[in-house]
Amino acid sequence: MSTPGSVSQRDPARSLVEAEPTPFWLTDPARPAARPALVGDTDCDLVVVGGGYCGLWTALLAKERDPGRDVVLLEAHEVGWAASGRNGGFCEATLTHGFHNGLQRWPGELDTLQRLGLENLDELEATVRRYGIDCEWERTGQLDVATRPHEVAALVEEAEQGPRHGSELEFLDGEAIRAAVHSPTYLAAVRNPRGVAMVHPAKLAWGLKQVCLQLGVRIFERSPATGLARRGAATAVNTPYGRVTGRRVALATNAFQPLVPRLRRYIVPVYDHVLVTEPLTAEQLDSIGWRGREGIADAANLFHYYRLTADNRILWGGYDMVYHFGSRVGAELDQRPATFRTLAGHFFETFPQLEDVRFTHSWGGLIDTCSRYSAFFGTAGRGRISYALGFTGLGVAATRFGAQVMLDLLDGEQTERTALKMVRSTPLPFPPEPLRWLGAQLTCWSLARADARDGRRNAWLRAMDATGMGFNS
C-alpha cells in the first residue's frame, strides 16, 4: 500500500509532475561554451559536417592519421546537442544492431563484424583513457532480459550461437537473473560481459570536442550547412555567414536531412523518448540489487533500455518508436506526455519496490533509422564526399567505425573495412508519403501485436522479413 503523497503504479503520471522537459545529460555543469560560428570564407583539406559522435570521431581520427591535415568541423547547433547528448549512454560493440540482425543480413562475414566491433570498442576505450576524457566510463557489460515466456527460447538460442561467432555470452535462468537484479518480471537473461560499456554520452561528445581542438581541428558551432557546391576539384559547404571549401567532405548528419539529395529516401527520423529518476537512496538501491551496474534491455520487439547513472539514478527509455508524417522534426516533438506516462507505468511494473520514486527529466531525440537497422556508407561527388548514416540508435561506438570507413573511402584506401559486404551494400529505400507513414504505423502496430501473441509475426511482418526490411535485432 502506498503512503500518502507517494507514487502509485495505478497512477504513473504522478511520478512525472516535476520532470524537467530537457535532456538530463545536457544539464551537466561540465557543458562547454559554444564555439563561434563560421564567418567569411576559408579553405581546408577536410570538411566534416556534423558535430555528433560520427563527425567528432572523423575529425579526431583524420588528425591522428595525418597531423598536418587541415580539418574543419561544422555543427548546426552545439557539439553533442542532438542524438549524441540525448541517448542512453549504451556504448555497444555491435556494428550490426545486434547479433540476430547481423546473422540474418551478413552471415558470411558475421565473425569478422563481431571481431571488428569488439576491437572498435576496445580502441574507443583506449582513446578515452589516452586523452583523459572524463565521461564516466564503466565497462559493465549488458543484460538482455526475457519478460515473456516466448522470449526465453530466443535468448537460449542467442547464448548458444553467439560464442560460435566470437561473442562471449552467458545464459541466466529466472532464478539467476532475479538474484542479480530484483524484478518480478524477469524470466531469463543473457549476459554480455565485455561487449558493452556505460558512458555519460554528452561528456563523451564534449571530451571528443576538446581533443579535436587540442589536435588542431577548427570547430565552428551554430553553423548549419545549407548546401554543397562543386568548386573545381574541391567542394564548398555553405553556411549562413560563410563558406568552407575542402578537398574532401565527410557527411555525419545523423537523422537530419542529408545534403546529398539521393540519400534522403534511405533515412527516416524516428523519435525515441527517455526518463530519468531522482537519485536512489541506499535502501532503494539495495531493494533492486543490480550491483554489477550492467546496462539492461528487454527482449521484446518494442523494448526498453535502462541503466544506472554515476549518481545512481535510473535512466529508462525506449518502447515507442514515433515517426511523424512527412519526416517532420522539431523541438516541440521532443515532449510526448502519452509516451512518458506509458514508460513510467512500465517502470513501476518492472520495479514495484520503487513506487515512491519520481522522475526528474523527460526528453525525446531523433534516431537516424534505415531499413536494415545498421549503418550504411558510400561516396558522392566523384569520391570527394563520403557519408555514414543509419545507425538506428546504436551509434555511440559504431560511429567510430563509421568514421574510419569514411576516411578510408576519402583516402582511397583498400582496407578490411571497405572490403566488407556490409560497407559495399546499400539498404532498401523507404517509399514516399503517404506510404512511408502508413508503413511505419502498421509496422509498430504489428510489432506490438507480435509481443502480445507469443512472438507470432503477422502477414505484414513476414512480408517485411521477405523483402529484407524486417526488424530482427
Order of alpha helices (4+ residues) and beta strands (2+ residues): beta-alpha-beta-beta-alpha-alpha-beta-alpha-beta-alpha-beta-beta-alpha-beta-beta-beta-beta-beta-alpha-beta-beta-beta-alpha-beta-beta-beta-alpha-alpha-alpha-alpha
